[in-house]
C-alpha cells in the first residue's frame, strides 16, 4: 500500500501555491466537503488502535484560514474485525447496552469479533460465542487479541 499525496493549490497573496496536501492510500483521491465557512472536512485511511485493521473513515479537517490539517477526536469507532484470543482473559458482559458486573471467560484460541473501540473510556466491545457482548480495556485487547501482521 503506497501513500498518495494530493496537493491542493490556490492563490494566496497574489501567488499560485500549494495551500495544503493530504496523504491517502486510495487512488480515488480525497472527497472534500465544506463543514462550515472556515473548515473543509474529509476522510482518509488509517489503522485502528486495537488490531491494526485498515479503514477509510478517519476524519480530518482543513482550517481555511491557516490551511492546517487537524484530526478531530472521535468518541467511538466501529471496527468489526474477526480474530481470536491469543491468551485467556475475563471480560465484563454487556446486557442491553450496559456493562454488567458478571464476567465471561474467554480462552486462548476462542474466536472474537472486535466490535467497537470507545476512545474516551479506553474500552473495547467484543462479540464472543457469535453474539455475547463483552467489554475489556484497550490495553487488555492489545495484549490478548491477535493483531493483523502489518509489514
N, C-alpha and C positions, 0 to 999 in steps of 0.2 A: 504494500500500500504506500503510495507516494503522496506527499503533501503538495498541493497546488496553491500557489499564491495568486490571489485575484486582486489586482490593483484597481483602485477607484480614483479617477483623475478629475480635475476640475480647475477652474480659475480661482486663484487666491492672490490677492494683492496685485492683480493685473497679469499674473503669470500662470501658465498652464503647468500643473504639477500634480504629483501623486498626493492625494489627501489622506488616504489610509489604504491598507490592504488587509485581506482576510486570508487565513490559512485554512484549507479544507482538503479532504481526501476524495471529494466527489467530483467527477468530471462534468457534472451538470452545473456546477458553479453554485453561487450563493444567491438566494432569493431574498432580497431586502424588502422590508415593508416599513412604512412610517408608523412609529409608535405614537408620537406626538410631534409638535412643531420643532423640537430640538433634538429628537432621537430617532435613529433608524434601528430596527431590530431584525435579527436573522438567526438561523440555527446552523450549527456546524457539527462536525463529527468529533467524537471523543470516546473514551472508555470509562466505564463506571468504576467506583472506588471499592467495589467488593470483589468481583470475579474478573474484572478487566474486559467485560463484554462491550463490544463495539456498537455504538448508536449514532444516529444522525440528528439527534434532537437536543443538543446542548445550546441553550440560548446565549446570544451575545448581543451587545448593543453598541452603537456608534453615537457619540455625542457630536452633533453637527456644529458646535461652536469650537471645540478643540480637536475633533476627529480622533479622540481617544476611544479605544475599544475596551468595554468592560464586560464582566461576566456576572450577570445578576444572580443572586443566590436563589436557590430553589428550596422549597420546603420538603419535597419528596420526589423520588424518581422511580418510575416503574422500570424494572429490569427484565423479568420474565425469562430467566435463563435456567435451563435444566442442567443439573450437575449432581455431585454426590458428596457425602461427608467423607473426609479423609481421617477424621478422628471422631470418636463418640462425644456427645455433649447432651446436656439437658436444656430445654427451651420452654419458655412460658407459652401456654396455649392461648390463642386468641378466640374469644367467643363473642359473636355478634359485634365484631369490630373493636372489642375492648380486651386488653391484656388481662388474663386471669392469673390467679396465683398457682393454679395446677401446672405441673411440669410434664413434658413429653420427652421421652428418651429417644435420641437419635443415635444409631450405632454407626460405626465406621463402615462405609460401603453403601449405606442407605441412600436411595435417590432422594434428592431435594430439588425444589424449584425456588430460586431466588426471586421473590415476587417484587418487593418494594424496598427501597432504601429511604429512610427518614433522616435527613441531614441534621436537623436541629436536635432531635432526640438521640442521634447516633445509634439507631436501631435498624435491624433488617428483618422484614417479614418473609418467612419461608412457607412453602407448602410441602408437607411431608405426607407420606402414605396417600398421595394423589389429591387429597383435599383438606387435610388437617392444617389449619393455620397456626403458626408459632412465631415468636419473636425472640431475637437474640441481639446482643451488642454487635456493632460493626467489627470491633476487634476480634470477637469470637469467630465471626464469619470469615474474616481474613485468615485466621489460623486453622479453622476446622472444615472448610469447604474447598473443594477442588476449584482452582482458578484456570482460566484459559492460559495456554502456553503461548506467549507473545514473543516473537523473535525478531 
